[in-house]
Amino acid sequence: MSETHVSVTREGRVARLTIDREARRNALAPETVDQLSAALAAADADPEVGVIVLTGAGEKAFCSGGDLAGAAMQDGFLSGHEARRDYGQLLLQMRGLGTPLVARVNGYALGGGLGLVAACDLAVAVEHAKFGTPEIDRGLFPWMISALLMRVLPEKVARELIFTGEKIDAARAREVGLINAVVPAGELDAKVAELAGKVASKSPAILRLGRRALSLVDEQPLPAAMELLAALLSVNTLTEDAMEGVAAFLEKRAPEWKGR
């Protein structure tokens, strides 16, 4: 029986995916990437899931990055290349999901772990969390995560992290827009539940439509993005949830989403 690298639980409309390798500081082995990709796909396909929370086991690390010991055991150069490529595909998968993602950052988020945080829509971190790209100190470059960091961070902040390998604390991460909130360890679950609950209470159909659009327009010139968004707005107005939302507003009541 293969080792479980990712555990999945669900409470209400919130699915929680936990990288379950605490002894390895939740490092990303090839099996971890494969299992995380499968778990994300399953949660995204579940109509009962309105938001996905991603976290790591224990209190020290969200994800410490790639498993260098595991990488050393790859079966040949091409096998290692494909494993690294799979991580890049995981980031693309995360950005392309219809279900919003919330990172529950319970400790260190380094290298590939920082990439996971960057690929999520929202993030809440404990006060002792640290963020960084230490690859440069190992004679490596944070190749794939650099594409995301250059999109979600101010350019000079991203370059400083990438070129120096220095870590920043949670307060600085919030200041530069990498995360949304910083809380004491004892308040982490409550804050994540609050944020995830707000997202999960919205129309799943409209969130799915909108989240996918955000990924698309990020790559479009502004005129093309406006045309695409106008078309999607028209689609939006034809959904049952849009009609229900307007009716609920006029009738001064809470909407009852149908998810369609």
Phi, psi and omega in degrees: 000132182287153180289142177275116179262337183227123177256149185232130173228162178219137175227112185063233181263013181250119174263132180246121179253123183243122172289111194254063179226055187304321181296336178254019183054036176057038178292155185266098169276164177307321179294327178296314180298315180299314182291323179294319177299316180295319181293321177296317180298318181294317180294321181293331181275350182276116182294345179274354181260123180256342179203147179246128175256129179247131181210181177238157180287148176083194185241358185262324188221134166286304174194125184273006178105201181292145179279098184295327177294318178293324180295326181292339182263010179297146182277076177094166185297312183294325177298317177295320178298315181296322178296318178292323177296324179300324177296318177299321178293327176297317178298318177296320178300315180299319180290335184263359179296156173274337183270129178300147182243134176240125176273127174258096189269101187265004180176214182303134171232096189238148176053239179301332176292324175294324176299322178296318178298316181296330182280346178277157180285319184225158180209138174238132184234151173284160183299328184272004180295148176231146183231139179181172178235082185283004183305322185299333178280353177253010182077022180237170177236142180284069192305297189286322181289340179299327179298321179283317181300322179290344178266325187261348181241156169303142189304315184288331175292315179299315181295323179297315178299313185294317186280329184265333184075003182284151181267149172244154180273177185296323180298316179292322179298322177289321181300323183267002173090013179283326180230166183262332185207150175236130183222158171298155183306322182291347181252003186298309183297321180295318180291319178297317179298320179297312182291314180296323179296321178298316180293316183293342181279351181273171179297119179295329180293316183286323176299317180297314179299316184286320182296319178294324179295322181301321179293324182287314186289340178299333182260000186261147167299153186304314180299317179294322179297319180295321177296316179298316182292325177297319178296318180290327175298318178297318175299316180304316183294341181270355182283154178296324181292327176294316178297320179293320181297317178294316179298318180296321178298314181293328181268002177055053179219167177285139180288152175245098186290141176258344182076025180206000000 
